[in-house]
Amino acid sequence: MSDAEDLVHDNLVSLQSHVLSEEARHPNAQGDLSWIISAISLAGKTIANKVRRARLDDVLGAHGTENVQGEEQLRMDVIANEIIMRCLGDRASIAVLASEEDEEPTILRRSGEGGKYCVLFDPLDGSSNLDSAVGVGTIFSVTRNDPDEPDGERTVCRPGTEQVAAGYILYGSSTIMCLTTGNGVDMFVLDQAIGSFLRVRTSYRMPDAGAIYSVNEANASSFPEGYQRYLENAHASGYSSRYIGSMVADVHRTLIRGGVFLYPPTGKNPTGKLRLLYEANPMAMLIEQAGGLAYSGAGRTLEIHPERLHQRIPVVLGSKAEVERVRSFL
């Protein structure tokens, strides 16, 4: 192999460099959002290391408590939540932190003390898959703080259209961060050797269509009729079914391969199961910024006005053509 073939042909751009270059495009920016994204990336690196060592460090299994949703907390749920709280807790521009694992938002500081943003997150989506070494992830959403609203829950209950940044970090065969600040989707991969997220895709666009659906078909008998008819049609049309059971992993595959991710209402969860504010909204923003669509019931997911922090909704998101196909059956 010649020396020329060993050269790096594409410029290496770290997440930090990317964020700073984006910040430079906005003359009035003060760097507050950049610091928040930096803190999220630090949390992601730390959680990625904990996930890789979970069995060696004997932190798999139940923690012995339940979260506010009545779901059994796993030890890694609690660890990931604590990591994010510690990484973001000292960022001077964060007013409120809200987690899937906590009953109420944590108010860090008021607007008069510099609190400009709220960060909502699911610290470790799909954590029940850790025992099987399946990909899990962190989902996050950033909104502006309402300086006139003293109540933490009310200030974070904003429609998804008001998000200023959103994304996820997938802990799988590699650690991948997908991020949008409203100007398209950028993708980064963590290089463990240098400890930095490096940009691998910029202004990423997902496929417009894809004959792949992702849903827990074990619940199909209790899906509303329209979803059942869509699945029957997909079977007859030779579609492929791909379902991991970790939203981050399933949505990431949909982003890359195209198709649709479905979480319909069921008999057990008639209003849906996914949480609007820190699961559905950030994923919907990301998918739309990549050229896809996201709906919850008859309306666009991002236009739903939340009523409470842990509100649940159904979700259909993915390639534009396939989401419209699902909606035609509904």
Contacts in CASP RR format, 6 or more apart in sequence:
PFRMAT RR
TARGET T0000
AUTHOR 0000-0000-0000
METHOD contacts of the structure
MODEL  1
MSDAEDLVHDNLVSLQSHVLSEEARHPNAQGDLSWIISAISLAGKTIANK
VRRARLDDVLGAHGTENVQGEEQLRMDVIANEIIMRCLGDRASIAVLASE
EDEEPTILRRSGEGGKYCVLFDPLDGSSNLDSAVGVGTIFSVTRNDPDEP
DGERTVCRPGTEQVAAGYILYGSSTIMCLTTGNGVDMFVLDQAIGSFLRV
RTSYRMPDAGAIYSVNEANASSFPEGYQRYLENAHASGYSSRYIGSMVAD
VHRTLIRGGVFLYPPTGKNPTGKLRLLYEANPMAMLIEQAGGLAYSGAGR
TLEIHPERLHQRIPVVLGSKAEVERVRSFL
12 198 0 8 1.000
13 21 0 8 1.000
13 198 0 8 1.000
13 199 0 8 1.000
14 196 0 8 1.000
14 197 0 8 1.000
14 198 0 8 1.000
14 199 0 8 1.000
15 37 0 8 1.000
15 38 0 8 1.000
15 41 0 8 1.000
15 177 0 8 1.000
15 179 0 8 1.000
15 188 0 8 1.000
15 196 0 8 1.000
15 197 0 8 1.000
15 198 0 8 1.000
15 199 0 8 1.000
16 38 0 8 1.000
16 41 0 8 1.000
16 196 0 8 1.000
18 186 0 8 1.000
18 188 0 8 1.000
18 199 0 8 1.000
19 34 0 8 1.000
19 37 0 8 1.000
19 38 0 8 1.000
20 34 0 8 1.000
22 34 0 8 1.000
22 181 0 8 1.000
22 183 0 8 1.000
23 29 0 8 1.000
23 31 0 8 1.000
23 33 0 8 1.000
23 34 0 8 1.000
32 92 0 8 1.000
32 93 0 8 1.000
32 116 0 8 1.000
32 117 0 8 1.000
33 93 0 8 1.000
33 117 0 8 1.000
33 142 0 8 1.000
33 164 0 8 1.000
33 165 0 8 1.000
33 181 0 8 1.000
35 91 0 8 1.000
35 92 0 8 1.000
35 93 0 8 1.000
36 88 0 8 1.000
36 91 0 8 1.000
36 93 0 8 1.000
36 94 0 8 1.000
36 117 0 8 1.000
36 119 0 8 1.000
36 142 0 8 1.000
36 165 0 8 1.000
37 165 0 8 1.000
37 179 0 8 1.000
39 87 0 8 1.000
39 88 0 8 1.000
39 89 0 8 1.000
39 91 0 8 1.000
40 84 0 8 1.000
40 87 0 8 1.000
40 88 0 8 1.000
40 119 0 8 1.000
40 138 0 8 1.000
40 140 0 8 1.000
40 169 0 8 1.000
41 169 0 8 1.000
41 177 0 8 1.000
41 197 0 8 1.000
42 87 0 8 1.000
43 83 0 8 1.000
43 84 0 8 1.000
43 87 0 8 1.000
43 88 0 8 1.000
43 138 0 8 1.000
44 83 0 8 1.000
44 138 0 8 1.000
44 169 0 8 1.000
44 175 0 8 1.000
44 177 0 8 1.000
45 175 0 8 1.000
45 190 0 8 1.000
45 195 0 8 1.000
45 197 0 8 1.000
46 83 0 8 1.000
46 87 0 8 1.000
47 79 0 8 1.000
47 80 0 8 1.000
47 83 0 8 1.000
47 84 0 8 1.000
47 123 0 8 1.000
47 124 0 8 1.000
47 137 0 8 1.000
47 138 0 8 1.000
47 169 0 8 1.000
47 171 0 8 1.000
48 169 0 8 1.000
48 171 0 8 1.000
48 175 0 8 1.000
48 190 0 8 1.000
50 57 0 8 1.000
50 59 0 8 1.000
50 76 0 8 1.000
50 79 0 8 1.000
50 80 0 8 1.000
50 83 0 8 1.000
51 76 0 8 1.000
51 130 0 8 1.000
51 136 0 8 1.000
51 171 0 8 1.000
52 171 0 8 1.000
54 60 0 8 1.000
54 76 0 8 1.000
54 130 0 8 1.000
59 75 0 8 1.000
59 76 0 8 1.000
59 79 0 8 1.000
60 74 0 8 1.000
60 75 0 8 1.000
60 76 0 8 1.000
60 130 0 8 1.000
60 131 0 8 1.000
61 74 0 8 1.000
61 75 0 8 1.000
61 76 0 8 1.000
61 130 0 8 1.000
61 131 0 8 1.000
62 72 0 8 1.000
62 73 0 8 1.000
62 74 0 8 1.000
62 75 0 8 1.000
63 72 0 8 1.000
63 73 0 8 1.000
63 74 0 8 1.000
63 75 0 8 1.000
63 77 0 8 1.000
63 78 0 8 1.000
64 72 0 8 1.000
64 73 0 8 1.000
65 72 0 8 1.000
65 73 0 8 1.000
65 78 0 8 1.000
66 72 0 8 1.000
66 73 0 8 1.000
67 73 0 8 1.000
67 77 0 8 1.000
67 100 0 8 1.000
67 101 0 8 1.000
67 102 0 8 1.000
68 101 0 8 1.000
68 102 0 8 1.000
68 103 0 8 1.000
68 310 0 8 1.000
69 100 0 8 1.000
69 310 0 8 1.000
73 101 0 8 1.000
74 124 0 8 1.000
74 127 0 8 1.000
74 128 0 8 1.000
74 130 0 8 1.000
76 124 0 8 1.000
76 127 0 8 1.000
76 130 0 8 1.000
77 101 0 8 1.000
77 123 0 8 1.000
77 124 0 8 1.000
77 127 0 8 1.000
78 101 0 8 1.000
80 123 0 8 1.000
80 124 0 8 1.000
80 127 0 8 1.000
80 138 0 8 1.000
81 99 0 8 1.000
81 101 0 8 1.000
81 102 0 8 1.000
81 123 0 8 1.000
81 124 0 8 1.000
83 123 0 8 1.000
84 97 0 8 1.000
84 99 0 8 1.000
84 121 0 8 1.000
84 123 0 8 1.000
84 138 0 8 1.000
85 97 0 8 1.000
85 99 0 8 1.000
85 106 0 8 1.000
88 94 0 8 1.000
88 97 0 8 1.000
88 119 0 8 1.000
89 97 0 8 1.000
89 108 0 8 1.000
92 109 0 8 1.000
92 114 0 8 1.000
92 115 0 8 1.000
93 114 0 8 1.000
93 115 0 8 1.000
93 116 0 8 1.000
93 117 0 8 1.000
94 108 0 8 1.000
94 109 0 8 1.000
94 115 0 8 1.000
94 116 0 8 1.000
94 117 0 8 1.000
94 118 0 8 1.000
94 119 0 8 1.000
95 107 0 8 1.000
95 108 0 8 1.000
95 109 0 8 1.000
95 110 0 8 1.000
95 111 0 8 1.000
95 114 0 8 1.000
95 115 0 8 1.000
95 116 0 8 1.000
95 117 0 8 1.000
95 118 0 8 1.000
95 145 0 8 1.000
95 155 0 8 1.000
96 105 0 8 1.000
96 106 0 8 1.000
96 107 0 8 1.000
96 108 0 8 1.000
96 118 0 8 1.000
96 119 0 8 1.000
96 145 0 8 1.000
96 152 0 8 1.000
96 155 0 8 1.000
96 156 0 8 1.000
97 105 0 8 1.000
97 106 0 8 1.000
97 108 0 8 1.000
97 118 0 8 1.000
97 119 0 8 1.000
97 120 0 8 1.000
97 121 0 8 1.000
98 105 0 8 1.000
98 106 0 8 1.000
98 118 0 8 1.000
98 119 0 8 1.000
98 120 0 8 1.000
98 121 0 8 1.000
98 152 0 8 1.000
98 153 0 8 1.000
98 156 0 8 1.000
98 277 0 8 1.000
98 278 0 8 1.000
98 309 0 8 1.000
99 106 0 8 1.000
99 120 0 8 1.000
99 121 0 8 1.000
99 122 0 8 1.000
99 123 0 8 1.000
99 278 0 8 1.000
100 121 0 8 1.000
100 122 0 8 1.000
100 123 0 8 1.000
100 275 0 8 1.000
100 278 0 8 1.000
100 279 0 8 1.000
100 310 0 8 1.000
101 123 0 8 1.000
104 152 0 8 1.000
104 153 0 8 1.000
104 309 0 8 1.000
105 118 0 8 1.000
105 152 0 8 1.000
105 153 0 8 1.000
105 155 0 8 1.000
105 156 0 8 1.000
105 309 0 8 1.000
107 152 0 8 1.000
108 115 0 8 1.000
109 115 0 8 1.000
110 147 0 8 1.000
110 150 0 8 1.000
111 145 0 8 1.000
111 147 0 8 1.000
112 147 0 8 1.000
115 145 0 8 1.000
116 144 0 8 1.000
116 145 0 8 1.000
117 142 0 8 1.000
117 143 0 8 1.000
117 144 0 8 1.000
117 145 0 8 1.000
117 164 0 8 1.000
118 142 0 8 1.000
118 143 0 8 1.000
118 144 0 8 1.000
118 145 0 8 1.000
118 155 0 8 1.000
118 156 0 8 1.000
119 140 0 8 1.000
119 141 0 8 1.000
119 142 0 8 1.000
120 140 0 8 1.000
120 141 0 8 1.000
120 142 0 8 1.000
120 143 0 8 1.000
120 156 0 8 1.000
120 277 0 8 1.000
120 278 0 8 1.000
120 282 0 8 1.000
121 138 0 8 1.000
121 139 0 8 1.000
121 140 0 8 1.000
121 141 0 8 1.000
121 278 0 8 1.000
122 138 0 8 1.000
122 139 0 8 1.000
122 140 0 8 1.000
122 275 0 8 1.000
122 278 0 8 1.000
122 279 0 8 1.000
123 138 0 8 1.000
124 136 0 8 1.000
124 137 0 8 1.000
124 138 0 8 1.000
125 136 0 8 1.000
125 137 0 8 1.000
125 138 0 8 1.000
125 139 0 8 1.000
125 168 0 8 1.000
125 246 0 8 1.000
125 247 0 8 1.000
125 248 0 8 1.000
125 279 0 8 1.000
126 134 0 8 1.000
126 135 0 8 1.000
126 136 0 8 1.000
126 137 0 8 1.000
126 245 0 8 1.000
126 246 0 8 1.000
126 247 0 8 1.000
126 248 0 8 1.000
126 249 0 8 1.000
127 136 0 8 1.000
129 135 0 8 1.000
129 136 0 8 1.000
129 244 0 8 1.000
129 245 0 8 1.000
129 246 0 8 1.000
130 136 0 8 1.000
134 244 0 8 1.000
134 245 0 8 1.000
134 246 0 8 1.000
134 249 0 8 1.000
135 170 0 8 1.000
135 171 0 8 1.000
135 172 0 8 1.000
135 244 0 8 1.000
135 246 0 8 1.000
135 248 0 8 1.000
135 249 0 8 1.000
136 170 0 8 1.000
136 171 0 8 1.000
136 172 0 8 1.000
136 246 0 8 1.000
136 248 0 8 1.000
136 249 0 8 1.000
137 168 0 8 1.000
137 169 0 8 1.000
137 170 0 8 1.000
137 171 0 8 1.000
137 246 0 8 1.000
137 248 0 8 1.000
137 249 0 8 1.000
138 168 0 8 1.000
138 169 0 8 1.000
138 171 0 8 1.000
138 248 0 8 1.000
139 167 0 8 1.000
139 168 0 8 1.000
139 247 0 8 1.000
139 248 0 8 1.000
139 278 0 8 1.000
139 279 0 8 1.000
139 282 0 8 1.000
139 283 0 8 1.000
140 165 0 8 1.000
140 166 0 8 1.000
140 167 0 8 1.000
140 168 0 8 1.000
140 169 0 8 1.000
140 278 0 8 1.000
140 282 0 8 1.000
141 160 0 8 1.000
141 163 0 8 1.000
141 165 0 8 1.000
141 166 0 8 1.000
141 167 0 8 1.000
141 277 0 8 1.000
141 278 0 8 1.000
141 281 0 8 1.000
141 282 0 8 1.000
141 285 0 8 1.000
142 163 0 8 1.000
142 164 0 8 1.000
142 165 0 8 1.000
142 166 0 8 1.000
143 156 0 8 1.000
143 158 0 8 1.000
143 160 0 8 1.000
143 162 0 8 1.000
143 163 0 8 1.000
143 164 0 8 1.000
144 162 0 8 1.000
144 164 0 8 1.000
145 155 0 8 1.000
146 154 0 8 1.000
146 155 0 8 1.000
146 158 0 8 1.000
149 155 0 8 1.000
153 308 0 8 1.000
153 309 0 8 1.000
156 277 0 8 1.000
156 306 0 8 1.000
156 309 0 8 1.000
157 277 0 8 1.000
157 305 0 8 1.000
157 306 0 8 1.000
157 307 0 8 1.000
157 308 0 8 1.000
157 309 0 8 1.000
158 306 0 8 1.000
159 302 0 8 1.000
159 303 0 8 1.000
159 304 0 8 1.000
159 305 0 8 1.000
159 306 0 8 1.000
160 281 0 8 1.000
160 284 0 8 1.000
160 285 0 8 1.000
160 301 0 8 1.000
160 302 0 8 1.000
160 303 0 8 1.000
160 304 0 8 1.000
161 302 0 8 1.000
161 303 0 8 1.000
163 281 0 8 1.000
163 282 0 8 1.000
163 285 0 8 1.000
163 302 0 8 1.000
164 181 0 8 1.000
164 182 0 8 1.000
165 179 0 8 1.000
165 180 0 8 1.000
165 181 0 8 1.000
165 182 0 8 1.000
166 179 0 8 1.000
166 180 0 8 1.000
166 281 0 8 1.000
166 282 0 8 1.000
166 283 0 8 1.000
166 285 0 8 1.000
166 286 0 8 1.000
167 177 0 8 1.000
167 178 0 8 1.000
167 179 0 8 1.000
167 180 0 8 1.000
167 282 0 8 1.000
167 283 0 8 1.000
167 285 0 8 1.000
167 286 0 8 1.000
168 177 0 8 1.000
168 178 0 8 1.000
168 248 0 8 1.000
168 251 0 8 1.000
168 252 0 8 1.000
168 282 0 8 1.000
168 283 0 8 1.000
168 286 0 8 1.000
169 175 0 8 1.000
169 176 0 8 1.000
169 177 0 8 1.000
169 248 0 8 1.000
170 176 0 8 1.000
170 177 0 8 1.000
170 178 0 8 1.000
170 248 0 8 1.000
170 249 0 8 1.000
170 252 0 8 1.000
172 249 0 8 1.000
174 189 0 8 1.000
174 190 0 8 1.000
175 189 0 8 1.000
175 190 0 8 1.000
175 192 0 8 1.000
175 197 0 8 1.000
176 187 0 8 1.000
176 188 0 8 1.000
176 189 0 8 1.000
176 190 0 8 1.000
176 252 0 8 1.000
177 187 0 8 1.000
177 188 0 8 1.000
177 189 0 8 1.000
177 190 0 8 1.000
177 197 0 8 1.000
178 185 0 8 1.000
178 186 0 8 1.000
178 187 0 8 1.000
178 188 0 8 1.000
178 204 0 8 1.000
178 252 0 8 1.000
178 255 0 8 1.000
178 286 0 8 1.000
179 185 0 8 1.000
179 186 0 8 1.000
179 187 0 8 1.000
179 188 0 8 1.000
180 186 0 8 1.000
180 285 0 8 1.000
180 286 0 8 1.000
180 289 0 8 1.000
180 290 0 8 1.000
182 285 0 8 1.000
182 289 0 8 1.000
183 289 0 8 1.000
184 203 0 8 1.000
184 204 0 8 1.000
184 289 0 8 1.000
184 290 0 8 1.000
185 201 0 8 1.000
185 203 0 8 1.000
185 204 0 8 1.000
185 255 0 8 1.000
185 286 0 8 1.000
185 289 0 8 1.000
185 290 0 8 1.000
186 199 0 8 1.000
186 201 0 8 1.000
186 202 0 8 1.000
186 203 0 8 1.000
186 204 0 8 1.000
187 199 0 8 1.000
187 200 0 8 1.000
187 201 0 8 1.000
187 202 0 8 1.000
187 204 0 8 1.000
188 197 0 8 1.000
188 198 0 8 1.000
188 199 0 8 1.000
188 200 0 8 1.000
189 197 0 8 1.000
189 198 0 8 1.000
189 200 0 8 1.000
190 196 0 8 1.000
190 197 0 8 1.000
190 198 0 8 1.000
191 197 0 8 1.000
191 198 0 8 1.000
204 255 0 8 1.000
204 290 0 8 1.000
205 290 0 8 1.000
205 291 0 8 1.000
206 254 0 8 1.000
206 255 0 8 1.000
206 256 0 8 1.000
206 258 0 8 1.000
206 287 0 8 1.000
206 290 0 8 1.000
206 291 0 8 1.000
206 292 0 8 1.000
206 318 0 8 1.000
206 319 0 8 1.000
207 257 0 8 1.000
207 258 0 8 1.000
207 259 0 8 1.000
207 319 0 8 1.000
208 291 0 8 1.000
208 292 0 8 1.000
208 319 0 8 1.000
208 320 0 8 1.000
208 321 0 8 1.000
209 258 0 8 1.000
209 259 0 8 1.000
209 319 0 8 1.000
209 320 0 8 1.000
209 321 0 8 1.000
209 322 0 8 1.000
210 257 0 8 1.000
210 258 0 8 1.000
210 259 0 8 1.000
210 260 0 8 1.000
210 319 0 8 1.000
210 321 0 8 1.000
210 322 0 8 1.000
211 234 0 8 1.000
211 237 0 8 1.000
211 238 0 8 1.000
211 239 0 8 1.000
211 240 0 8 1.000
211 259 0 8 1.000
211 322 0 8 1.000
212 239 0 8 1.000
212 240 0 8 1.000
212 241 0 8 1.000
212 242 0 8 1.000
212 254 0 8 1.000
212 257 0 8 1.000
212 258 0 8 1.000
212 259 0 8 1.000
212 260 0 8 1.000
213 231 0 8 1.000
213 234 0 8 1.000
213 239 0 8 1.000
213 240 0 8 1.000
213 241 0 8 1.000
213 242 0 8 1.000
213 259 0 8 1.000
213 260 0 8 1.000
213 261 0 8 1.000
213 262 0 8 1.000
213 322 0 8 1.000
214 241 0 8 1.000
214 242 0 8 1.000
214 243 0 8 1.000
214 244 0 8 1.000
214 250 0 8 1.000
214 253 0 8 1.000
214 254 0 8 1.000
214 259 0 8 1.000
214 260 0 8 1.000
214 261 0 8 1.000
214 262 0 8 1.000
215 231 0 8 1.000
215 241 0 8 1.000
215 243 0 8 1.000
215 261 0 8 1.000
215 262 0 8 1.000
215 263 0 8 1.000
215 264 0 8 1.000
216 243 0 8 1.000
216 245 0 8 1.000
216 263 0 8 1.000
217 231 0 8 1.000
217 241 0 8 1.000
217 243 0 8 1.000
219 264 0 8 1.000
219 266 0 8 1.000
219 268 0 8 1.000
220 227 0 8 1.000
220 228 0 8 1.000
220 231 0 8 1.000
222 266 0 8 1.000
222 267 0 8 1.000
222 268 0 8 1.000
223 231 0 8 1.000
223 264 0 8 1.000
223 265 0 8 1.000
223 266 0 8 1.000
224 264 0 8 1.000
224 265 0 8 1.000
224 330 0 8 1.000
226 329 0 8 1.000
226 330 0 8 1.000
227 262 0 8 1.000
227 264 0 8 1.000
227 326 0 8 1.000
227 329 0 8 1.000
227 330 0 8 1.000
229 329 0 8 1.000
230 325 0 8 1.000
230 326 0 8 1.000
230 329 0 8 1.000
230 330 0 8 1.000
233 329 0 8 1.000
242 250 0 8 1.000
242 253 0 8 1.000
242 257 0 8 1.000
243 250 0 8 1.000
244 250 0 8 1.000
244 253 0 8 1.000
247 261 0 8 1.000
247 263 0 8 1.000
247 274 0 8 1.000
247 279 0 8 1.000
247 283 0 8 1.000
250 261 0 8 1.000
251 261 0 8 1.000
251 283 0 8 1.000
251 286 0 8 1.000
251 287 0 8 1.000
251 317 0 8 1.000
254 260 0 8 1.000
254 261 0 8 1.000
254 287 0 8 1.000
254 317 0 8 1.000
254 318 0 8 1.000
254 319 0 8 1.000
255 286 0 8 1.000
255 287 0 8 1.000
255 290 0 8 1.000
255 318 0 8 1.000
258 318 0 8 1.000
258 319 0 8 1.000
258 322 0 8 1.000
259 318 0 8 1.000
259 319 0 8 1.000
259 322 0 8 1.000
260 316 0 8 1.000
260 317 0 8 1.000
260 318 0 8 1.000
260 319 0 8 1.000
260 322 0 8 1.000
260 323 0 8 1.000
260 325 0 8 1.000
260 326 0 8 1.000
261 315 0 8 1.000
261 316 0 8 1.000
261 317 0 8 1.000
261 318 0 8 1.000
262 315 0 8 1.000
262 316 0 8 1.000
262 326 0 8 1.000
263 272 0 8 1.000
263 273 0 8 1.000
263 274 0 8 1.000
263 314 0 8 1.000
263 315 0 8 1.000
263 316 0 8 1.000
264 272 0 8 1.000
264 314 0 8 1.000
264 316 0 8 1.000
265 271 0 8 1.000
265 272 0 8 1.000
265 314 0 8 1.000
266 272 0 8 1.000
266 273 0 8 1.000
269 312 0 8 1.000
271 312 0 8 1.000
271 313 0 8 1.000
271 314 0 8 1.000
272 312 0 8 1.000
272 313 0 8 1.000
272 314 0 8 1.000
273 312 0 8 1.000
273 314 0 8 1.000
274 280 0 8 1.000
274 312 0 8 1.000
274 313 0 8 1.000
274 314 0 8 1.000
274 315 0 8 1.000
275 310 0 8 1.000
275 311 0 8 1.000
275 312 0 8 1.000
275 313 0 8 1.000
276 296 0 8 1.000
276 301 0 8 1.000
276 304 0 8 1.000
276 306 0 8 1.000
276 311 0 8 1.000
276 312 0 8 1.000
276 313 0 8 1.000
277 306 0 8 1.000
277 309 0 8 1.000
277 310 0 8 1.000
277 311 0 8 1.000
280 294 0 8 1.000
280 296 0 8 1.000
280 301 0 8 1.000
280 313 0 8 1.000
280 315 0 8 1.000
281 301 0 8 1.000
281 302 0 8 1.000
283 294 0 8 1.000
283 315 0 8 1.000
283 317 0 8 1.000
284 294 0 8 1.000
284 300 0 8 1.000
284 301 0 8 1.000
284 302 0 8 1.000
284 315 0 8 1.000
284 317 0 8 1.000
285 302 0 8 1.000
287 293 0 8 1.000
287 294 0 8 1.000
287 317 0 8 1.000
287 318 0 8 1.000
288 294 0 8 1.000
288 302 0 8 1.000
291 320 0 8 1.000
292 317 0 8 1.000
292 318 0 8 1.000
292 319 0 8 1.000
292 320 0 8 1.000
292 323 0 8 1.000
293 300 0 8 1.000
293 317 0 8 1.000
293 318 0 8 1.000
293 319 0 8 1.000
293 320 0 8 1.000
293 323 0 8 1.000
293 324 0 8 1.000
294 300 0 8 1.000
294 301 0 8 1.000
294 302 0 8 1.000
294 315 0 8 1.000
294 316 0 8 1.000
294 317 0 8 1.000
294 318 0 8 1.000
294 323 0 8 1.000
295 301 0 8 1.000
295 315 0 8 1.000
295 316 0 8 1.000
295 317 0 8 1.000
295 323 0 8 1.000
295 327 0 8 1.000
296 304 0 8 1.000
296 313 0 8 1.000
296 314 0 8 1.000
296 315 0 8 1.000
296 316 0 8 1.000
297 313 0 8 1.000
297 314 0 8 1.000
297 316 0 8 1.000
297 330 0 8 1.000
298 330 0 8 1.000
301 313 0 8 1.000
301 315 0 8 1.000
301 317 0 8 1.000
304 313 0 8 1.000
316 323 0 8 1.000
316 326 0 8 1.000
316 327 0 8 1.000
317 323 0 8 1.000
END
